[in-house]
Amino acid sequence: TGAVRPGLMPFPFDGLTAGAKVGPAGGSIMFMLVIGGAFGIVMRTGTVDNGILALIRHTRGNEVLFIPVLFVLFSLGGAVFGMGEEAVAFAIIIAPLMVRLGYDSITTVLVTYIATQIGFASSWMNPFCVVVAQGIAGVPVLSGSGLRIVVWTVATLNGLVLTLVYA
């Protein structure tokens, strides 16, 4: 009588404080939760939408910069926080602008969705795959990131050049 039995309630706190007791992936899992929450806050506040509108204002007169800047930003989103399916929503926002600039809808998909997939595939710090895999493997987080950044840069430039050739 009076003994406290483990239940469901202490799990969140135990997850935050357990550290190495749960294995090498415990910290990575908490990192993913924090990143997911931060991304949700950024999306909810409209920061990304406002950034796209600011980019449109700043590239007025220099529309040739619009595709490269957006392509690199979306690729960076894929590389840094695993942005992927979210790009479909941005494609809907950007499509009318791309049509007004004289590009077709395929160019919009290339600039948004394909760029995020290139970033995801060549990521150096995606918390949802690279960081988890490194935690499970027991290697230091972000080890080998120098080579991965070079691969990301080359892959992004290749995708950008092919997109510009198509556009």
C-alpha positions as CSV (number, residue, x, y, z in Angstrom):
1,T,0.0,0.0,0.0
2,G,1.3,3.4,-0.8
3,A,3.8,2.1,-3.4
4,V,3.9,4.1,-6.6
5,R,3.7,1.9,-9.6
6,P,5.2,3.0,-12.9
7,G,2.5,4.2,-15.3
8,L,2.1,6.2,-18.4
9,M,2.6,9.6,-16.9
10,P,6.3,9.6,-16.1
11,F,7.3,8.5,-19.7
12,P,7.7,12.0,-21.2
13,F,9.9,13.1,-18.3
14,D,11.9,9.9,-18.3
15,G,12.5,10.3,-22.0
16,L,13.9,13.7,-21.4
17,T,16.1,12.7,-18.5
18,A,17.2,9.1,-19.3
19,G,20.1,10.0,-21.5
20,A,22.3,7.0,-22.4
21,K,20.1,4.6,-20.4
22,V,17.8,4.2,-23.4
23,G,20.6,3.6,-25.9
24,P,22.3,5.9,-28.4
25,A,19.1,6.9,-30.2
26,G,17.4,8.4,-27.2
27,G,18.9,11.8,-27.6
28,S,18.2,11.7,-31.3
29,I,14.5,10.9,-30.7
30,M,14.2,13.9,-28.4
31,F,16.0,16.0,-31.0
32,M,13.4,14.9,-33.6
33,L,10.5,15.9,-31.3
34,V,12.0,19.3,-30.7
35,I,12.7,19.9,-34.4
36,G,9.2,18.8,-35.3
37,G,7.7,21.2,-32.8
38,A,9.9,24.0,-34.0
39,F,8.9,23.3,-37.6
40,G,5.3,23.3,-36.6
41,I,5.6,26.7,-34.9
42,V,7.4,28.2,-37.9
43,M,4.7,26.9,-40.3
44,R,1.9,28.1,-38.0
45,T,3.2,31.6,-37.7
46,G,3.5,32.0,-41.5
47,T,7.2,32.8,-41.5
48,V,7.9,30.7,-44.6
49,D,5.0,32.3,-46.5
50,N,6.2,35.8,-45.5
51,G,9.7,34.8,-46.6
52,I,8.5,33.8,-50.0
53,L,6.5,37.0,-50.4
54,A,9.6,39.0,-49.4
55,L,11.6,37.1,-52.0
56,I,9.1,38.0,-54.6
57,R,9.4,41.7,-53.6
58,H,13.2,41.6,-53.7
59,T,13.5,39.8,-57.0
60,R,11.1,42.1,-58.8
61,G,13.1,43.2,-61.9
62,N,15.6,40.4,-61.4
63,E,13.2,37.4,-62.0
64,V,16.1,35.4,-63.3
65,L,17.2,35.0,-59.7
66,F,13.9,33.7,-58.5
67,I,14.4,30.1,-59.6
68,P,18.0,29.7,-58.3
69,V,17.2,31.2,-54.9
70,L,14.0,29.2,-54.4
71,F,15.7,26.0,-55.6
72,V,18.6,26.4,-53.1
73,L,16.2,27.3,-50.3
74,F,14.0,24.3,-50.9
75,S,17.0,22.0,-51.2
76,L,18.4,23.4,-48.0
77,G,15.0,22.7,-46.4
78,G,15.2,19.1,-47.5
79,A,18.8,18.8,-46.2
80,V,18.4,20.4,-42.9
81,F,15.0,19.3,-41.6
82,G,13.7,16.7,-44.0
83,M,11.2,19.0,-45.8
84,G,9.5,16.9,-48.4
85,E,5.8,16.6,-48.7
86,E,5.4,20.1,-47.3
87,A,6.8,21.4,-50.6
88,V,3.5,20.4,-52.3
89,A,1.7,23.1,-50.3
90,F,4.4,25.6,-51.4
91,A,4.0,24.6,-55.0
92,I,0.4,25.6,-54.8
93,I,1.4,29.0,-53.5
94,I,4.2,29.5,-56.0
95,A,2.5,28.1,-59.1
96,P,0.6,31.3,-60.0
97,L,3.7,33.4,-59.7
98,M,5.7,31.0,-61.9
99,V,3.0,31.1,-64.6
100,R,3.0,34.9,-64.5
101,L,6.8,34.8,-64.9
102,G,6.3,32.6,-68.0
103,Y,7.2,29.2,-66.6
104,D,5.0,26.1,-66.6
105,S,3.8,24.0,-63.7
106,I,6.6,21.5,-64.2
107,T,9.1,24.2,-63.4
108,T,7.2,24.8,-60.2
109,V,7.4,21.2,-59.2
110,L,11.1,21.1,-60.0
111,V,11.8,24.2,-57.9
112,T,9.8,23.0,-54.9
113,Y,9.4,19.3,-54.6
114,I,12.4,18.0,-56.6
115,A,14.7,20.5,-54.9
116,T,13.5,19.2,-51.5
117,Q,14.1,15.6,-52.6
118,I,17.6,16.4,-53.8
119,G,18.3,18.0,-50.4
120,F,16.8,15.1,-48.5
121,A,18.8,12.5,-50.5
122,S,22.1,14.3,-50.1
123,S,21.5,15.6,-46.5
124,W,24.3,16.1,-44.1
125,M,22.2,16.8,-41.0
126,N,18.6,15.7,-41.5
127,P,17.4,14.9,-38.0
128,F,14.9,12.3,-39.2
129,C,17.4,10.0,-41.0
130,V,21.1,11.1,-40.8
131,V,21.0,12.0,-37.1
132,V,19.0,8.9,-36.1
133,A,21.2,6.6,-38.2
134,Q,24.3,8.0,-36.7
135,G,22.9,7.6,-33.2
136,I,22.0,4.0,-33.8
137,A,25.4,3.3,-35.4
138,G,27.1,4.9,-32.4
139,V,29.1,7.4,-34.5
140,P,29.4,11.0,-33.6
141,V,26.5,13.2,-34.8
142,L,27.4,15.1,-37.9
143,S,30.5,13.0,-38.5
144,G,31.4,13.1,-42.2
145,S,29.3,16.3,-42.7
146,G,32.1,17.9,-44.7
147,L,31.9,15.3,-47.5
148,R,28.1,15.4,-47.3
149,I,28.0,19.1,-47.7
150,V,30.1,18.8,-50.9
151,V,27.8,16.1,-52.2
152,W,24.7,18.3,-51.4
153,T,26.3,21.3,-53.1
154,V,27.1,19.3,-56.3
155,A,23.7,17.6,-56.3
156,T,21.9,20.9,-55.8
157,L,23.9,22.6,-58.5
158,N,23.2,19.8,-60.9
159,G,19.5,19.9,-60.2
160,L,19.5,23.7,-60.5
161,V,21.3,23.6,-63.8
162,L,18.9,21.0,-65.2
163,T,15.9,23.0,-63.9
164,L,17.2,26.2,-65.6
165,V,17.8,24.3,-68.8
166,Y,14.2,23.0,-68.7
167,A,12.8,26.4,-67.8
